[in-house]
Amino acid sequence: MKKLIFILFATAVFSVNAQSKGPVLTWDKSTHDFGDVAQGDKVEHTFKYKNTGNEPLIITNVQVTCGCTTPKGWARDPIAPGQSGEITIAFNSLGKFGKQNKVVTVISNASNPDGGQISFSANVLEKKPVNP
């Protein structure tokens, strides 16, 4: 009888843990292509996400790989399950040339490891001089 009770208890605990997935960061679209941009142009894109988990999502930092990329507008407060948010990424093409691929790392308590990165690309073309 004690074994049966133990087995039932263990099964119940395992079932609850299997359903408890924590916060999950799900992106509408995790990549963006700005296409052709002229040197010196500043472009922005807003990445939208949703917490598809069952616990609050907390974004603690957004890290970029160079000074040409700036994150802004990300939530500092917890995002409840089912709620949405957005992060705007600005790219300054000054001093860049050719194909650019940038990765932005979102530091959070999300339980899904694939939710921690978004990326963008751009093809920076030489700026044409303006003829008077």
Backbone as CSV, one residue per row, in Angstrom:
resi,resn,N_x,N_y,N_z,CA_x,CA_y,CA_z,C_x,C_y,C_z
1,MET,0.824,-1.189,0.000,0.000,0.000,0.000,0.876,1.265,0.000
2,LYS,1.952,1.235,0.818,2.844,2.393,0.864,3.510,2.611,-0.486
3,LYS,3.853,1.525,-1.181,4.461,1.653,-2.506,3.480,2.279,-3.484
4,LEU,2.240,1.875,-3.425,1.217,2.405,-4.318,1.030,3.905,-4.076
5,ILE,0.970,4.312,-2.825,0.816,5.727,-2.498,2.041,6.509,-2.987
6,PHE,3.226,5.956,-2.776,4.450,6.613,-3.237,4.436,6.764,-4.756
7,ILE,4.051,5.720,-5.467,4.015,5.768,-6.935,3.006,6.811,-7.410
8,LEU,1.843,6.862,-6.792,0.835,7.856,-7.175,1.333,9.278,-6.900
9,PHE,1.976,9.453,-5.745,2.519,10.763,-5.399,3.613,11.181,-6.387
10,ALA,4.522,10.275,-6.695,5.609,10.566,-7.637,5.055,10.887,-9.018
11,THR,4.040,10.162,-9.454,3.420,10.416,-10.758,2.777,11.800,-10.779
12,ALA,2.100,12.173,-9.707,1.464,13.484,-9.635,2.507,14.598,-9.680
13,VAL,3.590,14.442,-8.941,4.658,15.444,-8.938,5.280,15.549,-10.319
14,PHE,5.546,14.434,-10.967,6.130,14.432,-12.306,5.190,15.106,-13.298
15,SER,3.892,14.853,-13.209,2.923,15.457,-14.127,2.894,16.968,-13.970
16,VAL,2.923,17.450,-12.732,2.919,18.887,-12.494,4.194,19.515,-13.041
17,ASN,5.354,18.877,-12.813,6.622,19.404,-13.314,6.680,19.382,-14.829
18,ALA,6.103,18.385,-15.466,6.112,18.298,-16.928,5.294,19.422,-17.543
19,GLN,4.210,19.844,-16.861,3.369,20.911,-17.379,3.946,22.288,-17.069
20,SER,4.764,22.408,-16.056,5.337,23.676,-15.642,6.552,23.993,-16.503
21,LYS,6.345,24.849,-17.514,7.443,25.155,-18.422,8.070,26.508,-18.155
22,GLY,7.522,27.274,-17.237,8.084,28.581,-16.922,7.795,29.597,-18.005
23,PRO,8.505,30.725,-17.992,8.305,31.736,-19.023,8.924,31.276,-20.349
24,VAL,8.236,31.558,-21.443,8.731,31.189,-22.774,8.672,32.430,-23.660
25,LEU,9.830,32.820,-24.198,9.939,33.997,-25.069,9.760,33.552,-26.511
26,THR,8.617,33.949,-27.111,8.283,33.550,-28.480,8.217,34.798,-29.357
27,TRP,9.042,34.835,-30.399,9.114,35.980,-31.312,8.133,35.819,-32.461
28,ASP,7.485,36.926,-32.865,6.679,36.908,-34.084,7.593,36.582,-35.266
29,LYS,8.754,37.223,-35.277,9.772,37.027,-36.305,11.108,37.383,-35.670
30,SER,12.061,36.464,-35.660,13.323,36.704,-34.945,14.435,37.245,-35.838
31,THR,14.168,37.435,-37.128,15.162,38.008,-38.030,14.520,39.123,-38.856
32,HIS,15.365,40.048,-39.312,14.878,41.121,-40.187,15.984,41.494,-41.163
33,ASP,15.604,41.746,-42.412,16.549,42.184,-43.439,16.174,43.607,-43.853
34,PHE,17.063,44.557,-43.585,16.829,45.946,-43.979,17.037,46.150,-45.478
35,GLY,17.656,45.190,-46.141,17.938,45.330,-47.563,19.084,46.303,-47.781
36,ASP,19.048,47.037,-48.894,20.097,48.008,-49.220,19.866,49.303,-48.443
37,VAL,20.910,49.777,-47.782,20.880,51.075,-47.105,22.158,51.822,-47.478
38,ALA,22.074,53.140,-47.548,23.244,53.959,-47.887,24.076,54.191,-46.629
39,GLN,25.394,54.290,-46.827,26.285,54.580,-45.703,25.791,55.819,-44.968
40,GLY,25.727,55.720,-43.657,25.277,56.842,-42.836,23.797,56.824,-42.523
41,ASP,23.030,55.985,-43.211,21.600,55.884,-42.914,21.403,55.234,-41.548
42,LYS,20.358,55.668,-40.862,19.955,55.069,-39.590,18.594,54.426,-39.815
43,VAL,18.516,53.137,-39.521,17.272,52.399,-39.724,16.877,51.711,-38.424
44,GLU,15.591,51.416,-38.288,15.071,50.757,-37.092,14.091,49.657,-37.465
45,HIS,14.024,48.672,-36.594,13.005,47.628,-36.728,12.535,47.242,-35.330
46,THR,11.229,47.003,-35.217,10.659,46.597,-33.941,10.347,45.107,-33.988
47,PHE,10.993,44.363,-33.099,10.755,42.929,-32.954,9.673,42.739,-31.891
48,LYS,8.637,41.979,-32.230,7.534,41.739,-31.301,7.624,40.332,-30.742
49,TYR,7.280,40.198,-29.476,7.345,38.903,-28.805,6.137,38.714,-27.893
50,LYS,5.996,37.482,-27.426,4.919,37.132,-26.509,5.459,36.133,-25.499
51,ASN,5.003,36.228,-24.269,5.323,35.235,-23.254,4.294,34.113,-23.389
52,THR,4.693,33.021,-24.015,3.781,31.887,-24.222,3.918,30.844,-23.118
53,GLY,4.651,31.180,-22.083,4.819,30.272,-20.958,3.731,30.463,-19.916
54,ASN,3.980,29.905,-18.733,2.977,29.984,-17.672,3.497,30.703,-16.417
55,GLU,4.603,31.423,-16.550,5.144,32.239,-15.467,5.608,33.565,-16.066
56,PRO,5.725,34.629,-15.241,6.159,35.932,-15.759,7.553,35.872,-16.397
57,LEU,7.683,36.582,-17.511,8.952,36.702,-18.230,9.625,37.995,-17.784
58,ILE,10.908,37.898,-17.442,11.654,39.079,-17.009,12.874,39.242,-17.919
59,ILE,12.906,40.345,-18.662,14.058,40.663,-19.504,14.978,41.557,-18.680
60,THR,16.196,41.077,-18.440,17.121,41.826,-17.594,18.118,42.667,-18.383
61,ASN,18.363,42.299,-19.650,19.312,43.068,-20.447,19.146,42.712,-21.920
62,VAL,19.577,43.626,-22.775,19.629,43.385,-24.215,21.035,43.771,-24.652
63,GLN,21.795,42.780,-25.157,23.192,42.994,-25.505,23.367,43.031,-27.024
64,VAL,24.204,43.963,-27.480,24.502,44.104,-28.903,25.985,43.837,-29.122
65,THR,26.359,43.587,-30.381,27.739,43.221,-30.689,28.622,44.400,-31.061
66,CYS,28.032,45.556,-31.359,28.859,46.723,-31.692,28.092,47.999,-31.391
67,GLY,28.818,49.115,-31.404,28.218,50.404,-31.112,27.267,50.915,-32.187
68,CYS,27.235,50.252,-33.327,26.360,50.675,-34.414,24.909,50.233,-34.181
69,THR,24.701,49.384,-33.193,23.383,48.819,-32.916,22.922,49.267,-31.534
70,THR,21.682,49.755,-31.470,21.146,50.240,-30.199,19.776,49.626,-29.928
71,PRO,19.622,48.944,-28.781,18.299,48.442,-28.404,17.548,49.510,-27.607
72,LYS,16.239,49.575,-27.795,15.455,50.515,-27.000,14.011,50.027,-26.869
73,GLY,13.361,50.502,-25.832,11.945,50.236,-25.650,11.591,48.875,-25.078
74,TRP,12.563,48.142,-24.553,12.213,46.836,-24.003,11.679,46.967,-22.583
75,ALA,10.760,46.076,-22.248,10.056,46.129,-20.966,10.995,45.863,-19.799
76,ARG,10.929,46.714,-18.798,11.714,46.513,-17.573,10.886,45.783,-16.513
77,ASP,9.567,45.766,-16.695,8.668,45.077,-15.768,8.387,43.664,-16.268
78,PRO,8.020,42.752,-15.371,7.692,41.381,-15.796,6.540,41.360,-16.801
79,ILE,6.644,40.466,-17.773,5.605,40.274,-18.783,4.824,39.029,-18.382
80,ALA,3.567,39.209,-18.075,2.724,38.102,-17.605,2.508,37.073,-18.720
81,PRO,2.189,35.840,-18.359,1.864,34.829,-19.373,0.749,35.333,-20.294
82,GLY,0.949,35.159,-21.595,-0.030,35.599,-22.586,0.127,37.040,-23.024
83,GLN,0.951,37.819,-22.329,1.143,39.218,-22.678,2.239,39.361,-23.734
84,SER,2.212,40.495,-24.439,3.167,40.765,-25.516,4.029,41.971,-25.191
85,GLY,5.108,42.096,-25.933,5.990,43.244,-25.800,6.783,43.424,-27.077
86,GLU,7.680,44.397,-27.056,8.495,44.646,-28.243,9.832,45.256,-27.860
87,ILE,10.792,45.061,-28.737,12.121,45.639,-28.608,12.459,46.271,-29.950
88,THR,12.801,47.553,-29.936,13.192,48.237,-31.159,14.715,48.239,-31.244
89,ILE,15.220,47.850,-32.404,16.654,47.818,-32.653,16.969,48.860,-33.721
90,ALA,17.885,49.771,-33.390,18.319,50.798,-34.336,19.718,50.435,-34.835
91,PHE,19.942,50.634,-36.127,21.240,50.355,-36.749,21.723,51.604,-37.458
92,ASN,22.941,52.041,-37.137,23.569,53.199,-37.772,24.648,52.665,-38.711
93,SER,24.472,52.879,-40.003,25.382,52.317,-41.001,26.628,53.173,-41.254
94,LEU,26.793,54.256,-40.511,27.960,55.116,-40.677,29.239,54.307,-40.451
95,GLY,30.158,54.365,-41.413,31.427,53.649,-41.297,31.351,52.178,-41.676
96,LYS,30.204,51.714,-42.114,30.034,50.309,-42.510,29.972,50.234,-44.033
97,PHE,30.317,49.066,-44.559,30.216,48.863,-46.003,30.003,47.376,-46.266
98,GLY,29.122,47.088,-47.214,28.864,45.703,-47.593,27.827,45.036,-46.703
99,LYS,27.785,43.718,-46.795,26.801,42.926,-46.064,27.087,42.945,-44.566
100,GLN,26.098,43.295,-43.787,26.213,43.351,-42.324,25.211,42.375,-41.717
101,ASN,25.680,41.533,-40.824,24.830,40.602,-40.085,25.087,40.844,-38.603
102,LYS,24.049,41.206,-37.872,24.200,41.538,-36.455,23.262,40.664,-35.625
103,VAL,23.775,40.255,-34.467,23.003,39.441,-33.526,22.786,40.249,-32.257
104,VAL,21.567,40.212,-31.754,21.209,40.871,-30.505,20.805,39.775,-29.530
105,THR,21.400,39.797,-28.340,21.119,38.779,-27.336,20.210,39.361,-26.263
106,VAL,19.090,38.686,-26.040,18.120,39.109,-25.039,18.321,38.232,-23.803
107,ILE,18.744,38.860,-22.713,18.982,38.148,-21.460,17.681,38.153,-20.653
108,SER,17.174,36.969,-20.348,15.905,36.868,-19.619,15.867,35.571,-18.822
109,ASN,14.775,35.372,-18.146,14.563,34.135,-17.403,13.771,33.106,-18.223
110,ALA,13.705,33.289,-19.532,12.963,32.369,-20.401,13.536,30.964,-20.307
111,SER,12.651,29.994,-20.332,13.080,28.597,-20.220,13.483,28.003,-21.570
112,ASN,13.179,28.689,-22.667,13.551,28.191,-23.984,14.840,28.854,-24.466
113,PRO,15.892,28.074,-24.694,17.184,28.654,-25.082,17.164,29.338,-26.449
114,ASP,16.268,28.942,-27.356,16.226,29.552,-28.683,15.565,30.930,-28.686
115,GLY,14.969,31.352,-27.585,14.310,32.651,-27.523,15.234,33.798,-27.208
116,GLY,16.501,33.518,-26.958,17.418,34.543,-26.488,18.125,35.354,-27.550
117,GLN,17.876,35.084,-28.832,18.576,35.856,-29.859,17.644,36.285,-30.971
118,ILE,17.873,37.510,-31.422,17.250,38.031,-32.630,18.379,38.555,-33.498
119,SER,18.131,38.726,-34.785,19.205,39.182,-35.668,18.646,40.014,-36.811
120,PHE,19.548,40.769,-37.430,19.162,41.530,-38.613,20.347,41.594,-39.563
121,SER,20.037,41.921,-40.802,21.075,42.086,-41.812,20.768,43.341,-42.625
122,ALA,21.797,43.843,-43.262,21.670,45.005,-44.139,22.820,44.963,-45.133
123,ASN,22.583,45.496,-46.301,23.631,45.638,-47.297,23.928,47.127,-47.421
124,VAL,25.070,47.551,-46.876,25.404,48.979,-46.824,26.125,49.355,-48.118
125,LEU,25.503,50.286,-48.839,26.056,50.758,-50.119,26.729,52.114,-49.915
126,GLU,27.720,52.374,-50.755,28.418,53.660,-50.692,27.426,54.776,-50.984
127,LYS,27.503,55.819,-50.162,26.588,56.941,-50.341,27.002,57.723,-51.584
128,LYS,26.055,57.993,-52.455,26.310,58.749,-53.677,26.373,60.237,-53.363
129,PRO,27.377,60.932,-53.886,27.425,62.393,-53.644,26.265,63.083,-54.339
130,VAL,25.774,64.128,-53.703,24.677,64.901,-54.264,25.252,65.942,-55.218
131,ASN,24.770,65.930,-56.463,25.237,66.914,-57.466,24.463,68.203,-57.296
132,PRO,25.179,69.350,-57.254,24.489,70.641,-57.116,23.787,71.071,-58.374
